[in-house]
């Protein structure tokens, strides 16, 4: 039995410990905001927070979440999340939208760790999140805007 907190609710699941966390989230818990992209942890579409860190859920066995806390795009809260989501809308970041949950999940962790990131820091942290539509300039601008909003709100 694997037990973990997902978006504030404790779940106990009888699944194989080596099942990817992504499939548990999507297939067993019916949360579809976390996307399957490449399956090899290269694209970032499956990014979730595991104990506060941005991780690629397609390659993390659910056993790694046992006793821990997982947050998906559906449960993302807090000042960073609010600022990032507002900046995403203001900068019209999404085109097809497929990568956006992973992008947002990574951006919120970046801003928690580095409140005022440089362009280079943003590029380095976000490089594991691929946008098929190529909205990288808008993503960078939105992260800067969210950083500024968090600074002004402090």
C-alpha positions in Angstrom: 0.0 0.0 0.0 1.4 3.4 -1.0 0.2 6.4 1.0 0.8 10.0 0.1 -0.8 13.4 0.3 -2.0 14.7 -3.1 -3.2 18.3 -3.2 -4.1 18.3 0.5 -5.9 14.9 0.5 -4.3 11.7 1.7 -4.6 8.7 -0.6 -3.8 5.1 0.1 -3.4 3.0 -3.1 -2.7 -0.6 -3.7 -0.5 -0.2 -6.8 2.9 -1.6 -7.8 5.6 0.5 -6.2 7.4 0.9 -9.5 4.4 2.4 -11.3 5.3 5.9 -12.5 3.7 8.6 -10.4 2.2 10.1 -13.5 0.1 7.1 -14.2 -1.1 6.9 -10.6 -2.1 10.6 -10.7 -3.8 10.3 -14.1 -5.2 6.8 -14.2 -5.9 6.0 -10.5 -6.7 9.5 -9.1 -8.3 10.9 -12.3 -6.3 14.2 -12.3 -5.5 15.0 -15.9 -3.8 18.4 -15.7 -0.4 16.7 -15.5 0.4 15.7 -19.1 2.3 12.7 -20.6 4.8 14.1 -23.1 7.9 12.0 -23.8 7.9 9.4 -21.1 11.7 9.9 -20.5 11.7 13.0 -18.3 13.0 15.2 -21.1 10.0 17.5 -22.0 8.7 18.5 -18.6 5.0 18.2 -19.4 4.6 15.8 -16.5 6.1 18.1 -13.9 4.6 18.0 -10.4 5.9 19.0 -7.0 7.1 16.2 -4.7 7.9 17.5 -1.2 8.4 20.9 -2.7 10.7 20.0 -5.6 9.8 20.1 -9.2 10.0 16.5 -10.5 9.2 14.7 -13.7 6.4 12.3 -12.7 6.8 10.0 -15.7 10.0 8.7 -14.4 9.4 8.8 -10.6 8.1 5.6 -9.2 5.1 6.1 -6.9 7.1 4.5 -4.1 9.2 7.7 -4.0 6.0 9.6 -3.0 5.2 7.2 -0.2 4.7 9.3 3.0 5.3 12.5 1.0 3.4 15.4 -0.4 2.6 15.7 -4.1 1.1 18.8 -5.7 -0.3 18.9 -9.2 -1.5 21.8 -11.3 -5.0 21.2 -9.9 -3.8 21.8 -6.3 -1.2 24.5 -6.9 -1.7 27.4 -4.4 0.3 30.1 -2.8 1.6 33.5 -3.7 4.1 32.2 -6.3 1.3 30.2 -8.0 -1.0 33.1 -8.1 1.6 35.5 -9.5 2.8 33.0 -12.1 -0.8 32.2 -13.3 -1.7 35.9 -13.5 1.6 36.6 -15.5 0.9 33.6 -17.8 -2.5 35.2 -18.7 -1.2 38.7 -19.0 1.7 37.6 -21.3 -0.6 35.3 -23.3 2.0 32.5 -22.8 -0.1 29.5 -23.9 -0.7 28.6 -27.5 -1.6 24.9 -27.7 -1.3 24.8 -23.9 0.0 21.2 -23.7 3.2 22.1 -21.8 1.7 24.8 -19.7 1.0 22.8 -16.5 4.6 21.6 -16.4 5.9 25.1 -17.2 3.9 26.6 -14.4 4.8 23.9 -11.9 8.5 24.6 -12.6 8.2 28.3 -12.6 6.6 28.4 -9.2 9.5 26.3 -7.7 12.0 28.6 -9.5 10.5 31.7 -7.9 10.4 30.0 -4.4 14.1 29.2 -4.7 15.2 32.3 -6.6 12.8 35.2 -6.0 14.5 37.5 -8.6 15.9 35.3 -11.3 18.1 36.5 -14.1 17.4 35.5 -17.7 20.2 33.0 -17.4 18.8 31.5 -14.2 15.4 31.2 -15.8 16.8 29.6 -18.9 18.8 27.1 -16.8 16.0 26.2 -14.5 13.3 25.9 -17.2 15.4 24.2 -19.8 13.9 20.8 -19.0 10.4 22.2 -20.0 10.0 22.1 -23.7 7.4 24.2 -25.4 6.5 22.8 -28.8 5.0 26.2 -29.8 8.3 28.1 -28.9 6.8 30.6 -26.5 10.1 30.8 -24.5 10.3 34.6 -24.7 6.8 35.0 -23.3 7.6 32.4 -20.6 10.7 34.3 -19.5 8.7 37.6 -19.5 5.9 36.0 -17.5 8.4 34.8 -14.9 10.0 38.2 -14.6 6.5 39.8 -14.2 5.6 37.2 -11.5 8.8 37.9 -9.7 8.1 41.7 -9.8 4.5 41.1 -8.6 5.8 39.0 -5.7 8.3 41.7 -4.8 5.8 44.5 -4.9 3.3 42.4 -2.8 5.9 41.8 -0.1 
